[in-house]
Amino acid sequence: MSDSGNRGKRILVVEDEPVIAAVVKRVLTAMGLEVDTVTNGMEAQDIIPKKHYDLYLVDIRTPAMNGKELYEWMKQVLPRVAEHVIFTTGDLITGDTETFLKQSGRSFLPKPFRPDELKIIIDKALKEERDARRSSWCSGR
């Protein structure tokens, strides 16, 4: 399912599992998206201020700096960026992770996920972004 509306859209994937990162990149590239991958939040912190991304697919559990810490940094330093995060996690959604996800209000995709599940959540997020831009453009007239 390649959407020409996705052309030129960029996604940063923060994922430390090489197999998952490769599958995600292949699926998203086939959707017409430009994809960069990093393995942890520290690498993401380095690249985010240098490049514009339309979405951020962030694994909650990564080494060096996890997805929760990265998200908190985004909220403090680049709050508009934090609005475009989708979390992934292989954890059982209980305890701290459940509380964090509820408090963040962000979408999440539990692992393992199928390529069609990934496509659906990404398409939905990109559509919401397009609609929000269109709405703000129309109200600004």
N, C-alpha and C positions, 0 to 999 in steps of 0.2 A: 504494500500500500504506500505508494509514493505520492506525496502531496506537493504540487508545484508551489503552494503557499508556504511551504517549509524551506524553499530554496533560500540560501543565504542566512538562515537561522543557525545560531551556534549554541551548542550545549557543552558544558564542562561536566565530565563524569569523574567523580571522586570515588575510586574503587580500588582496593588493594588485592583483590583476587584476579589474577591475570586472565583466567578463562572467562569469568563473568565480564570483565572489562572488554575483552575481545568480542564476545557475543553482543554486548550492548552497543559497542561501536559499529559492528556490522549491521545490526538492525536499524540503528538510527541513521547511518549513512545511506542505507537503502531507502529510507524515508525522505532523502534529500537534504538531510541536516549535516552541518559541519560539526565534527566531534573532536574535542581534545580530552585526553584522559590524564589523570594524575593519581598517585597511589595513597595520598593522605591529605589532611587539612593544611599542613604546613606548605606543601607544594601548591595547593589551591590558593592559599594566602598570597603566595608569590606571583601567581599568574593573573588572579582576578583583577587587580588594579590596572593591569597592562592591556587587557583585552575585554571587549564587550561580549557578554553571553546573554542569550535570551532565557535560558534555563540552566539549572544546576541540579544534576542527579547525584545525590550525596549519600554514600554509605555511612550509617551511624557509627559503625565500629571499624575504624582504620587505625593503624599505628601512628605514632608521633603526635598527631592531633586528630581526635575523632570528629565525626560529623556534628555532634552536639557542640563541641568547642568551636568548630568552624562556623556554625550557624550563629552562635553567640557573638563571635567576632564580627560577622557580617552585620548583625543587628546594630552593633555599636558603631562600626566604621562605615559601612555602606548599607544603610537600612533598606533602600530600594532594591538592592541585590537580594537581600534575604527574602523578599516577597516572591522570588522566582525559584525557590528550592523545592525539590521533591526528594524525600528521603527513601532509602532502601535499607533493609535490615534482614539479617538472617536470624536475629534473636527472636525468641518467643516474645510476643508483645505483652509484657507484664511489667509490673513494678516501675522502675525508673524510666524505662523506654516508653511505656504507655503514657506515663505522666508527661514526659517531655513532648511526645507527639501531640497529645491533646493541647498542651500549653502553646506549642508552636503554631498550631492551626494549619500546618502544611500537609500536603498530600504525602502518602507513603506507599511504597510497594514492597510487600514482604517477599523475601527470598525463600525458596527458589520461585522464580516467576517465569512465565512463558513469554516468548517474543510478542505474541498478540496482546498480552497484558501490558507489556512495556509500551507498545504502540498506542494503546488506548489511553494510558495515563499521560503520555507525552502529547498526543493529539489534543486531548482535553485541555491541558495546560497552555499549549500554544494558541488554541482557539480562545481561551479566556483572555490571554494577553492581547490578541488581535481585537477582541470585542472591547476590552478596556481602553485600548488606544483609540479605537474608532469612537467610543463614547466620549472620551475626553476631548478628542478633536472636534466632534460635533457640538459639544457643550461650550467649547471655547470660541465658537464662531459668533 
